[in-house]
Amino acid sequence: MSETVETAIESGHRPATPWHLWVVGIVATIWNFGGALDYTMTQTRNESYMSGFTPEQLDYFYAFPAWADAVWALGVWGALIGSLLILFRSRHAIVAFAISLAGLIGSSIYQMTADMPPSLSSPGIWVFTALIWLSIILLIWYSRTMTAKGILR
């Protein structure tokens, strides 16, 4: 850290919150809320939500082994909590996003090795998966950068 940032932190003064923190935090929270909603609706087998899927797709979702459900939960809840921690200016956002990344790694392993219906292996699904990877990597980088600057503490 720069000497000025260290001095400000040691004296108990917190650097001013940059405008982009609110933009990143709000957009990340909305984005990751979508993942948490999808997880919750799938796990509770919400009839209205799941009615858009074919029987073959439903069989795939409902046959997830416990470990795949667990890593999916880590991924979505870690990301949502990390997004909220950015808004609370907490350095613990990094830990939450690291947990989310671990969940994403596990989910991706399952996604690539499971007997997935062809309808769930479209280019659009893989692009969406890449966007999830990109978002979590960028959120980890952003959280580390804001922590180093003393914005998140």
C-alpha positions as CSV (number, residue, x, y, z in Angstrom):
1,M,0.0,0.0,0.0
2,S,1.1,3.5,-0.5
3,E,2.4,5.5,2.5
4,T,-0.6,7.8,2.4
5,V,-3.2,5.0,2.4
6,E,-1.3,3.2,5.3
7,T,-1.2,6.4,7.3
8,A,-4.9,7.0,6.7
9,I,-5.8,3.5,7.7
10,E,-3.6,3.6,10.8
11,S,-5.1,6.9,12.0
12,G,-8.6,5.4,11.6
13,H,-9.6,7.5,8.6
14,R,-11.2,5.5,5.8
15,P,-10.5,6.7,2.2
16,A,-13.5,8.1,0.5
17,T,-15.8,5.6,-1.2
18,P,-15.3,5.8,-5.0
19,W,-18.5,6.0,-7.1
20,H,-17.6,2.8,-8.9
21,L,-17.8,0.8,-5.7
22,W,-21.6,1.4,-5.6
23,V,-22.0,0.6,-9.3
24,V,-20.0,-2.6,-9.0
25,G,-21.6,-3.6,-5.8
26,I,-25.2,-3.0,-7.0
27,V,-24.7,-4.7,-10.4
28,A,-22.9,-7.6,-8.8
29,T,-25.6,-8.0,-6.2
30,I,-28.3,-8.0,-8.9
31,W,-26.4,-10.5,-11.1
32,N,-25.6,-12.8,-8.2
33,F,-29.1,-12.6,-6.8
34,G,-30.2,-14.2,-10.1
35,G,-27.9,-17.1,-9.5
36,A,-29.2,-17.5,-5.9
37,L,-32.8,-17.3,-7.2
38,D,-32.1,-20.0,-9.8
39,Y,-30.5,-22.2,-7.2
40,T,-33.3,-21.8,-4.7
41,M,-36.1,-22.4,-7.3
42,T,-34.3,-25.5,-8.6
43,Q,-33.7,-26.9,-5.1
44,T,-37.2,-26.3,-4.0
45,R,-38.5,-27.6,-7.3
46,N,-40.7,-24.6,-7.7
47,E,-43.4,-25.7,-10.1
48,S,-43.9,-22.3,-11.8
49,Y,-40.1,-21.7,-12.3
50,M,-39.3,-25.2,-13.4
51,S,-42.2,-25.5,-15.8
52,G,-40.1,-24.1,-18.6
53,F,-37.8,-27.1,-18.6
54,T,-38.3,-30.4,-20.5
55,P,-38.8,-33.6,-18.6
56,E,-35.2,-34.6,-19.7
57,Q,-33.8,-31.4,-18.3
58,L,-35.7,-31.8,-15.0
59,D,-34.4,-35.3,-14.6
60,Y,-30.9,-33.9,-15.0
61,F,-31.3,-31.2,-12.5
62,Y,-33.1,-33.4,-9.9
63,A,-30.4,-36.1,-10.2
64,F,-27.5,-33.9,-9.1
65,P,-25.4,-35.7,-6.4
66,A,-25.2,-34.0,-3.0
67,W,-21.6,-32.8,-3.7
68,A,-22.7,-31.1,-6.9
69,D,-25.6,-29.4,-5.0
70,A,-23.2,-28.4,-2.3
71,V,-20.6,-26.8,-4.6
72,W,-23.4,-25.0,-6.5
73,A,-24.6,-23.6,-3.2
74,L,-21.1,-22.4,-2.3
75,G,-20.8,-20.8,-5.7
76,V,-24.0,-18.8,-5.7
77,W,-24.2,-17.9,-2.0
78,G,-20.5,-17.0,-1.8
79,A,-21.0,-14.7,-4.8
80,L,-24.1,-13.0,-3.4
81,I,-22.6,-12.5,0.0
82,G,-19.4,-11.2,-1.5
83,S,-21.4,-8.7,-3.5
84,L,-23.2,-7.5,-0.4
85,L,-19.8,-7.3,1.4
86,I,-18.6,-4.9,-1.3
87,L,-21.5,-2.7,-0.5
88,F,-20.7,-2.9,3.2
89,R,-17.0,-2.1,2.3
90,S,-15.8,-5.2,3.9
91,R,-12.5,-6.8,2.9
92,H,-14.1,-10.2,3.6
93,A,-15.7,-9.9,0.2
94,I,-12.4,-11.5,-1.1
95,V,-13.0,-14.6,1.1
96,A,-16.6,-14.9,0.0
97,F,-15.6,-14.6,-3.7
98,A,-12.9,-17.2,-3.2
99,I,-15.5,-19.6,-1.7
100,S,-17.7,-18.8,-4.7
101,L,-14.8,-19.6,-7.1
102,A,-14.2,-22.9,-5.4
103,G,-17.9,-23.7,-5.9
104,L,-17.7,-22.6,-9.5
105,I,-14.8,-24.9,-10.1
106,G,-16.7,-27.8,-8.6
107,S,-19.9,-27.0,-10.5
108,S,-17.9,-26.7,-13.8
109,I,-16.3,-30.1,-13.1
110,Y,-19.7,-31.6,-12.7
111,Q,-21.1,-29.8,-15.7
112,M,-18.3,-31.1,-17.9
113,T,-18.4,-34.7,-16.6
114,A,-22.1,-35.3,-16.1
115,D,-24.4,-36.9,-18.6
116,M,-26.0,-33.5,-19.6
117,P,-28.9,-33.4,-22.0
118,P,-27.9,-32.0,-25.4
119,S,-30.4,-29.2,-24.9
120,L,-28.3,-28.0,-21.9
121,S,-25.0,-28.1,-23.8
122,S,-25.7,-25.4,-26.4
123,P,-23.2,-22.6,-27.3
124,G,-25.5,-20.2,-25.4
125,I,-25.1,-22.2,-22.2
126,W,-21.3,-22.3,-22.5
127,V,-21.2,-18.6,-23.2
128,F,-23.3,-18.0,-20.1
129,T,-20.9,-20.2,-18.1
130,A,-17.9,-18.2,-19.4
131,L,-19.7,-15.0,-18.3
132,I,-20.0,-16.5,-14.8
133,W,-16.3,-17.3,-14.7
134,L,-15.4,-13.8,-15.9
135,S,-17.6,-12.1,-13.4
136,I,-16.2,-14.0,-10.4
137,I,-12.6,-13.5,-11.5
138,L,-13.3,-9.7,-12.0
139,L,-15.0,-9.5,-8.6
140,I,-12.0,-11.1,-6.9
141,W,-9.7,-8.7,-8.7
142,Y,-11.8,-5.7,-7.8
143,S,-12.1,-6.7,-4.1
144,R,-8.4,-7.2,-3.8
145,T,-7.7,-3.9,-5.5
146,M,-10.2,-2.1,-3.2
147,T,-8.7,-3.8,-0.1
148,A,-5.2,-2.7,-1.1
149,K,-6.4,0.9,-1.5
150,G,-8.0,0.7,2.0
151,I,-11.5,1.1,0.6
152,L,-12.6,-2.3,1.8
153,R,-11.4,-3.0,5.4
